[in-house]
Amino acid sequence: MRFRTLGAFALVALALASGCRRGDQTSTELHVFAWSDYFTDEAIQRFEKEHKAHVVLDTYENNEDLVAKLQAGVSGYDVVVPSDYAVKQLAELGLLEPLNRGNVPNLRTLDTNFLNQYFDPSNRYSVPYLWGTAGIGYDSTKVTPPPVSSAVLWDKQYGGNINMLDDVRESFALALKRLGYSVNTREPNEITAAQELLIQQKPLVRSYTTETDVLMLSGQVVLTHAWSGDVLRVAEEAPHWKYVIPEEGSTIFIDNLCIPKGAPKKELAEAFINFIIQPDVIAGVTAFTHYANCVPASKEHLPPTLRDNPVMSPPEDIIRRLEPLQDLGELQTLYGDAWTAVKAAQ
């Protein structure tokens, strides 16, 4: 979902250097607001050439930032990439445009298992893009034996060498699962118990950030709460980094391509969505991000090491331990307040 490398910075810098800034709406610009490095340079450049357009990328670090900006009236974006529960939030707020399916014929390439999900039952607003899980990244040379439980993130021997995702729902999901609760609990006492558990952990935590790749590669931590693709990508350069989904369970997500309400270039946005879900194009994205995609025909374009990678595409016995995060409506404020209390704790 969800990492940052020099590639994205270089692309944005190039856009800025050429005078293409958000809000400067020329007839050939497409403005995309997404997770860091969620598209390959090759795909962007090919789209630009085929459609005689220029893509300008802005990035966010979590779904809450995306929803807050669109809700606050930030305009000018043509494509956004919310996770499952954020699609539902944005749709209910009236902040998404319905898709003209006639402009997205490659919808037929999608795995039907990812369609008609609870957050958009008819896929009126969203096109499934990439999916993955949250779990634990660990330095196998320093964390022994290999962890099986999320309890390792509360182990004092690793104090000062632990990172947690700076993401309210994901961090609470980890704590809730450890306590035996649903990641989507609506019980205030269970949310409070998770808050207390995260506060107990805080003295051991070096940092709270979603940019986990930097921490892993630099050796600043030996354990990190992380998304699957980020750890897999780091492991290519640093094979001692491993990934595990804790035995208590964790979360699974689907990130989606959507068009925000009032998008200046809606038809061009639909052309971009249609382009990016082509099997060969999205296979390149998966090879780059190490997140599984929602297009089965892309497998033939993937390197053998990723086609059936058990971290990228977990087996069914692990999938059964995972829950998707759901929109909790007004209860989201309770989670937000609890997360603020965790971050403020001494």
Secondary structure by P-SEA (a helix, b strand, c coil): cccccaaaaaaaaaaaaaccccccccccbbbbbcccccccaaaaaaaaaaacbbbbbbbbccaaaaaaaaaaccccccbbbbcaaaaaaaaaaccbbbbccccccccccccccccccccccccccccccccbbbbbbbcccccccccccccccccccccccccccccaaaaaaaaaaaaccccccccaaaaaaaaaaaaaaccccccccccaaaaaaacccccccccaaaaaaaaaccccbbbbccccbbbbbbbbbbbccccccaaaaaaaaaaaacaaaaaaaaaacccccccccccccccccccccccccccaaaaaacccccccccaaaaaaaaaaaaaacc
